[in-house]
Amino acid sequence: MTKTELREKLLGGAIMDNLFAFRNGQDCEIFKAARFEQGDDIIYIPDLALNLIPVTEPANGPEDVEEIVGCCYTGNDFIEECGGDVEKARHLFWYCDWQHPSSALPEIDDEEEAE
C-alpha cells in the first residue's frame, strides 16, 4: 500500500489494524515488511504507541491522518535517507526495530566506521 492509498483509506474511516499486520519490535509494536523493496509501498512503521498512531480506532481527521502517513516509510524513503545508497538503505531497514530511519541512521553509520 502506498502513502496515497493509506491516506485515502484513513480519510474514509479505515482502521490501521485492518490495513497492516503489526508485530513486535523492540518493546513495542511496529509494522515491517517481510523484505526490503525499492518503491512507493509502505514497508515500515515505527513504534505505534510512541508515535501516537491509533491502531484500533479511526484517525481523528485530516491532521491526524497526515501525522500517521508521516510516520510511514517506503523503500524509496529509506533510499532517500541514505543518499541514494540502496545497500545502506537495505541495512537501515533491517536495523530499524522501533525508531524512525532518520534516528537509526547515525547508529548504522557508527557501526560502519567501527568495522
Secondary structure, 3 states (H helix, E strand, C coil): CEHHHHHHHHHCCCCHHHHCCCEECCCCEEEECCCCCCCCEEEEECCCCCCCCCCCCCCCCHHHHHHHHHCCEEHHHHHHHCCCCHHHHHHHHHHCCCCCHHHHHHHHHHHHHHC
